[in-house]
């Protein structure tokens, strides 16, 4: 396993690709809110930043790195956002893939190549390498994970203002004890994912996707 977090970037450059994007997503596991993906192309000067998996950083560190990244000349960011309605219509896996494709297509110009966190994504718009745990192994994917996390967290803070009482600004829609308690007391809001079991059982009128079970605090798992 490579320990150099530019290993995959250098490999892509050595194969003749000049414009390499990193792609990651956030928001597969929450019970509420959208899934967000980001594609980012970095200039070489950005490689000096401590770009790592967003989950290993504090909220303050993510915010600071995101601001620094977005202030650097030559940084190009594309974002894909898939709504709760589309998550429930498509299922969370297909919705995540859609967000990733949207993020890459939002880059102008399109990258020559992409380094993508996770398993292969169908119909990906550019040549790509799919890297399991890529946000910890690639600086460019790490940058995408940071920007995606900051972007979605900001969305959830705003949604907390629109739908008070659930604590979205604190838990960002994940299935914490606080969130599950609020869900029991208040019932599902318009931004809750009815295809996820803890929400579905509180909305007996829902008849759509029913393919996700749940373990508290974790990603959905196959039922």
C-alpha positions in Angstrom: 0.0 0.0 0.0 1.6 3.4 -1.0 2.4 5.7 1.8 3.1 8.7 -0.5 -0.2 10.6 -0.8 0.8 11.8 -4.3 1.5 8.3 -5.6 -1.7 8.0 -7.6 -1.3 11.6 -9.0 2.3 10.9 -10.1 1.2 7.6 -11.7 -1.6 9.4 -13.7 0.9 12.1 -14.8 3.4 9.5 -15.9 0.7 7.9 -18.1 0.3 11.2 -19.9 -2.7 12.7 -18.1 -2.2 16.5 -17.4 -5.4 17.5 -15.7 -6.2 15.1 -12.9 -9.2 15.5 -10.6 -9.9 14.0 -7.2 -13.5 13.0 -6.4 -15.2 12.1 -3.1 -18.6 12.2 -1.6 -20.2 12.9 1.8 -23.6 12.1 3.1 -24.3 8.5 2.3 -25.1 7.5 5.9 -27.3 10.3 7.3 -31.0 10.0 7.8 -31.6 13.5 6.4 -30.3 15.9 3.9 -28.7 15.6 0.5 -25.7 13.6 -0.6 -22.9 15.8 -1.9 -19.9 15.0 -4.1 -17.0 17.3 -5.0 -14.4 17.0 -7.8 -11.3 19.1 -7.5 -8.3 19.8 -9.7 -5.3 21.1 -7.8 -2.3 23.2 -8.8 1.1 21.8 -7.7 1.4 24.5 -5.0 -1.6 23.0 -3.2 0.2 19.7 -2.6 2.1 21.4 0.3 -1.2 21.6 2.3 -2.0 18.9 4.9 -4.6 17.3 2.7 -6.1 14.2 4.3 -9.3 12.3 4.8 -11.8 14.9 6.1 -12.9 12.5 8.9 -9.5 12.8 10.5 -9.7 16.6 10.8 -11.7 18.8 13.2 -14.4 21.0 11.9 -12.2 24.1 12.3 -9.3 22.4 10.4 -11.6 21.5 7.6 -13.0 25.0 7.3 -9.5 26.5 7.3 -8.2 24.1 4.7 -11.3 24.7 2.5 -10.8 28.4 2.6 -7.1 28.0 1.8 -7.8 25.7 -1.1 -10.5 27.9 -2.6 -8.2 31.0 -2.4 -5.4 29.4 -4.4 -5.1 30.3 -8.0 -5.6 27.3 -10.3 -7.9 25.3 -7.9 -10.9 24.2 -9.8 -13.9 22.8 -7.9 -17.1 21.0 -9.2 -20.0 20.1 -7.0 -22.8 17.6 -7.3 -25.8 17.6 -5.0 -28.5 15.0 -5.0 -31.7 15.8 -3.1 -33.5 13.7 -0.6 -36.4 13.1 -3.1 -33.9 11.7 -5.6 -32.2 9.6 -2.9 -35.5 8.0 -2.1 -36.3 7.6 -5.8 -33.0 6.1 -6.9 -31.6 4.6 -3.7 -28.6 6.0 -1.9 -25.9 4.1 -3.9 -27.2 5.3 -7.3 -27.7 8.8 -5.8 -24.1 8.9 -4.7 -22.9 7.8 -8.1 -25.1 10.5 -9.7 -23.6 13.2 -7.4 -20.1 12.1 -8.4 -20.8 12.2 -12.1 -22.4 15.6 -11.6 -19.3 16.9 -9.8 -16.9 15.9 -12.5 -19.2 17.3 -15.3 -19.3 20.6 -13.3 -15.5 21.1 -13.9 -14.6 23.4 -16.8 -12.8 22.1 -18.7 -13.4 18.4 -18.0 -10.4 16.7 -16.4 -8.3 14.2 -18.5 -8.5 11.7 -15.6 -10.0 11.3 -12.2 -9.0 9.6 -8.9 -12.2 8.6 -7.2 -12.7 7.4 -3.7 -14.3 4.0 -3.4 -15.5 1.3 -5.8 -16.1 1.8 -9.5 -18.9 4.2 -10.5 -20.9 3.2 -13.6 -20.9 5.5 -16.7 -18.2 7.7 -15.2 -17.6 10.6 -17.6 -13.8 10.5 -17.8 -11.1 7.8 -17.5 -10.6 7.1 -13.8 -8.9 5.0 -11.1 -11.2 4.0 -8.2 -9.2 3.9 -5.0 -10.7 2.3 -1.9 -9.9 4.6 1.1 -8.6 7.0 -1.5 -9.3 10.0 0.8 -6.5 8.8 3.0 -4.2 7.7 0.2 -4.4 10.6 -2.3 -3.9 14.3 -1.7 -6.3 15.2 -4.4 -9.1 12.9 -3.2 -8.4 14.2 0.3 -8.9 17.8 -0.9 -12.2 16.7 -2.5 -13.3 15.1 0.8 -12.6 18.2 2.8 -14.5 20.5 0.4 -17.4 18.1 0.2 -17.7 17.8 4.0 -17.5 21.6 4.5 -20.1 22.2 1.7 -22.6 19.6 3.1 -22.1 20.7 6.7 -22.9 24.3 5.7 -26.1 23.1 4.0 -27.2 21.2 7.1 -26.6 24.3 9.3 -29.0 26.2 6.9 -31.5 23.3 6.9 -31.4 23.4 10.8 -32.8 27.0 10.5 -35.5 25.8 8.2 -36.4 22.7 10.2 -35.6 23.5 13.9 -35.8 21.0 16.7 -33.9 18.1 15.1 -30.4 19.3 15.8 -29.2 19.2 12.1 -26.5 21.8 12.8 -24.9 19.5 15.4 -25.2 16.0 13.9 -25.6 16.9 10.3 -28.4 14.4 9.8 -26.5 11.3 11.1 -28.4 8.9 13.3 -27.2 10.0 16.7 -29.2 9.4 19.8 -30.2 13.0 19.8 -31.5 12.8 16.2 -33.4 9.6 16.7 -35.1 11.0 19.8 -36.1 14.1 17.9 -37.4 12.0 15.0 -39.6 10.0 17.5 -40.9 13.2 19.0 -41.4 15.4 15.9 -41.9 12.8 13.2 -40.0 13.0 9.8 -39.4 16.4 8.2 -39.4 17.0 4.5 -35.7 16.5 4.3 -35.7 13.1 6.0 -34.9 10.1 3.8 -38.0 7.8 3.8 -36.1 5.0 2.2 -34.0 4.6 5.5 -35.6 2.3 8.0 -35.8 4.6 11.1 -37.6 7.2 9.0 -39.7 4.8 7.0 -41.3 3.2 10.0 -42.5 6.7 11.2 -44.2 7.4 7.8 -46.6 4.5 7.1 -47.8 6.3 3.9 -44.4 6.0 2.3 -44.4 3.3 -0.4 -41.1 3.9 -2.3 -37.7 2.3 -1.9 -37.3 0.1 1.1 -33.9 -1.4 0.8 -31.9 0.0 3.7 -31.7 -1.1 7.3 -29.7 0.9 9.8 -27.3 0.7 12.7 -27.2 3.8 14.9 -24.5 6.2 13.9 -23.4 4.2 10.9 -24.0 4.0 7.1 -27.1 2.2 6.0 -26.6 -1.5 5.4 -28.5 -3.9 3.2 -31.6 -5.1 4.8 
